[in-house]
């Protein structure tokens, strides 16, 4: 099992979570910042698809560098039913190579590259998406998970 699965992260509710302790299939998606338009679109689409993920026994986990208070507000605003975790030191983001140099209006900064990973029950990354466009992404992930589980 990969060591990134054992990293301790804080949920929006202030609980400690290690991905290795989440049973079954997991969808782990990284988003740059709560309350922004792209991240809200993505969260709303994952929220809409969440009952279908849950029916298949798949847990969705959203990860950003935001603090817990911001994540709580984001969950309330969007009605997010799944776990959001805070990765302020970007340990998980760096472990999965989604902490990248970005160019914002000619200024170079470091930040999250919107990415998603399907993780099998034994902790293997089975599929990944990098440089994701938020709109329509959750549906693509749902279809991929369904195909993997039905194999």
JONOR-V451030 format. One record per run of one state. SS is the DSSP state (H for helix, E for strand, C for the rest). FROM is the first residue (numbers start at 0). LEN is the number of residues. If there is no record, write none. Layout:
SS;FROM;LEN  SS;FROM;LEN
This chain:
C;0;2  H;2;4  C;6;2  E;8;3  C;11;4  E;15;2  C;17;1  H;18;3  C;21;4  E;25;5  C;30;6  H;36;19  C;55;3  E;58;6  C;64;3  H;67;11  C;78;4  E;82;4  C;86;4  H;90;5  C;95;3  E;98;6  C;104;2  E;106;6  C;112;2  E;114;5  C;119;5  E;124;5  C;129;7  H;136;13  C;149;2
